[in-house]
Amino acid sequence: MKTSKGVNDRKRTFLLITIPVLVLFFVFNTLPLIQGFIYSFTNFKGYGSYDWVGLRNYQDLFTDARVGKSYLFTFKYALVCTILTNVISLILALGLNSKIKGKSALRGIYFIPNVLGGLVVGYIFSFFFTYILPAVGQSLGIEALSSSWLSSTSKAWLAIVVVGCWQSIAMNTIIYISGLQTVPEDVYEAGSIDGVSGWKKFWSLTFPLIIPFFSINMVLCMKNFLMVFDQIMAMTKGGPSQSTESISFLIYNNGMSGGQFGFQSANAVLFFVVIVAISVFQLTVTGKKEEQL
């Protein structure tokens, strides 16, 4: 009886711990999501009364040129950043996981960008691309660097790519290092006996064993880069000429202050579905790859 009572007390304690968390999650996450979904079927401006418009907002999303342009920019940015971040992170992880002096200190240094806030980093790089880089370019006579990248419709997105990758590489590197440390030394010893070395060693032995970590990084990278907001808010505010306007920034800017709350709520619902679909696709593909290996 005492044992049964003790088990019941433990279950009750765990339940009491879980319920407040569930309530907070529902109030600050699920409830706003439900409200946004409801508003997506209205012409709500963010204030005052509103009328139901059915699926008109969703239909207008596919004919709005500004929405289409923001989706194209966001996908281009996310794809380029995901590839660059994972390639550079994996190279750094291989170096930091090798037998070099001061690798613990280097790991700490490389992780610093991840600690800084996105807006802070954005404002710092905004000053760099606006004043410092043009001054360096002019002094060296390099025309491509002599003017601010942030004022160019063809170069502004590259500046945001640099900032996004610089800040994201840190966490990805740590995850890859964790994966590399799970690879048994016996695998490398067996490979060296068979004459496997260099690139073949990495591709045939290391990479197949760290695919779960690669999958995590790819999914998280794509999701985070698709939701890019802080860097754009701090550096370009969607400009010049809306060339760097991401979906998240468009939803915030036109939904909160542009009188399109209902329309941008529909955009947010569609964006949510797109992110979930892409994440599921990535997990399915990488999951099949893991099964083959």
N, C-alpha and C positions, 0 to 999 in steps of 0.2 A: 504493500500500500504506500509506503514511504517513497519507494522508487517511482511509482506511478504518479504520485503527487509532485515529486521533484521534476519529472518530465513535463507535466502539465504547467508547472510554474515557469519552466524554461521556455516553453512554447508561448505562454502568455507574455513573457518578457520580450521575446523576439517580435511578437505581434505588436506590442506597444511601441517598440523601436521603429518598426516598419511603417505603421499607420501615419505618423506625422510626415515622414518622407514622401509617402504616396500622396498625401493631401497637398503638400507643397508643390510636388511635381504636377498634380492636376491643376492647381490654381494658377501657377506661373508658366506652364507649358501646354498642357492639353486644352484647358479652357480657352486661352487666346487662340489656339489653333482652330478650335471649333467655331469661335466667333469670327475669325478671319474667313473661314470657309463659308459661313452664312452671309457675311458682307460681300463675298465675291458674286453673289446673285442679286446685288442691289446697285444703285447708283449713288451710294453713300459718299459724301465728300469729306468725311472726317468730322463733320459738325452738322447740326440741324437735322431735319427730317430726311427720309429717303424713300424710294419706291423700289419694288421688286422688278428686275429686268430679265429674270431667267438666265439663259445661257448667252445673252448678248455680249457680256464682258469677255467670255471665253472665245466667242466668234471673232470679236474685234482684235484679240491678241494676235491672231494669225494674219491680220491685214494691216497691223500697225507697223510702219517701217522702222520707227525708233525702237520698238521692242525687238524686232528681228535683228537690227544692228547690234543691240546690246547682247543678244544671245550669241551672235557670231563672234563678237569680241571676247566674251566670257569663255566660250569653248576654245578659241584659239589660245587665249592666255593660259587656261587651265592645262591644256595639252602640252604646250611648250614648257611650262613651269614643272609639270609632273615629270616629264622626261629629263630635263636638266637637273632637277633636284635629286632624283633617284640615281642618276649616273654619277654626279659629283659626290653624293652622300656615300655611295658604295665604294668609290675610289678612296675617299677619306677614311672610311671604316676599315678598309683593307690595310691602309697605312697605319692607322692608329691601333690596329689589332696586332701589328707585327712587333718584333722585338726591337724597339727603338727607345732611346733615352727620353725621359720626361713625357711619356705618352699620357700619363694621368693628368698632368698640367695642361697638355694640349687639348685633351678631351674637355676639360673645364672651360678653356678659352673658346673652343668651337661651339660650346653650348650657350655662351653669353647672349647671342642674338635672340635665342628663343625665350629668354627671360624678359627682354624688353618688350614693351607694349607696341602694338602695331601702329598706333597713331604717333607715338614718340619717334619710332624708327622712320615713319613716313615723313614727318616734319624735318628730321635731320637730313634725310636723303633729298628732300625737296630743296633745301638750302644748298646741298652739294651739287645737284644737277643744274640749279639756277645760277649759281655764282662761282663756285670753285672749279667745276669741270670746264666751263667756258673759258675761264681765266687761264687754266692749264693748257687748253687747246690752242688759245691765241698765242701764248708764249712759245709753244712748240711748233706753231704753224700748221696744226692739224685742223683742216676745215670742218671735218665731221664733228669735232668736239668744241668748236669755237662758239657755238650758240646753244642755248638751253634746249635740252631734249624735251622738256615738259611743254615747250611752246610749239613743238612740231607734231603734226598729226601722224607722221610716219614713224617718229622715234619715241613718242611719249609712252607707248605701251611697252617698249623695250626697257625703259627706266623702271616701270612697275614690275616687269619680269625680274629685273636685277634685284630689286628690293624684296619681292616675294620669295625668290629662291634663297637669297642670303639669309633670310630669317627662318626659312623652313628646313634648310639643310641640317641644322643642329639636331633636331629631334630625330630626323630620319637616320642620321649617322649613328646616334645612340642605339636605335632599334637594330640597325644592321650589325653594329658591334656585338650586341646581345646575341644575334643570330650566329655570328661567326664564332663566338665563344662556345656555342653548343656543338660545333663540329668536332668530333673526336680526332685526336692526333693519329689514331690507328689508321684512319682513312687516308691521311696524307702519306703515312709510312708505306701502306700497301700500294698507293699510287706511285710513289717514288721507285718502288721495286719494279713496277710495270713500265717504268720510264716515262711517266706522265709528269709534265712540268710546264711552267709558264701559263699562257692563256688556256691551254687545254686542261691544266690542273684546276683552274678556276671554273671553267665551263662544265667540266665533267664531274668534278668532285664537290667543289664548294657551293656553287650556285644551286644545284638540285637540293642540297640539304638546308638552304636558307630560303627556299621558295615561300614557306609560310610567312616569314618576315617581309619578304618582297611583296607578298599579297597585301599585308597590312599597310605597308607604306604606300602602295599604289592606290588603294581605296581611300585612305586618309588624305593623301595628297590631292587626288582628284576632287574629293568632296570639299576640302578646305579652299582650294584654288577656285573652284566654281563659285564659292560664296565670298570671294574677295570683296572687301569693303573698306577696311581701315586705310590701306595704302592709297586707294583712289580718293578717299575723303581728304586725306592729308596732302596729297601731291597734286592732283589734277582736278578734282571735283567733276570728273566725267569729261573734261575738255582735253585738248582744244577741239571745238566743233563736235562735241559728243563722241570723239573717237576712242575714248577710254571709259565709256559709261558701261559699267557691269550691270548685271541683272539686279543684284542686291542693292546697288546704289540707285538704280532707276526706281526700284520698288520703294525705297526709303524717301528719295527726293520728291517724286511725284505723288506718292501716297500720303506722306505726312504734310507736305507744304504745297503740293500742286493741285489739290482738290480732286484727286483720283483714287481715293481710298478704296472704293469698291472695285474699280478696274485693276488696281495694283494688288489687291487681295486675290483676285483671280490669277494674276501673274505669279504671285507667291505660291498659290496652290499648284499651278502648273510646274513651277520651278522645283517644288518639293517632289512631285511625281518624277520629274526628269532625273533629279539627283538619286532618288531611290532606285530607279530603273538602271542607271549607270552603275551604281554600287553593286546591285544584284548581278548585273552582267559581268562585272569584273570578278566578283567572288566565284561565279559559276565557271568562268574561263580558267582562273588560277586554280580552282578546286579540281577541275579535270586534269590540269597539268600535274598537280600533286599526286593524283591517283595513278597517272601514267608512270610517275617516278617511284 
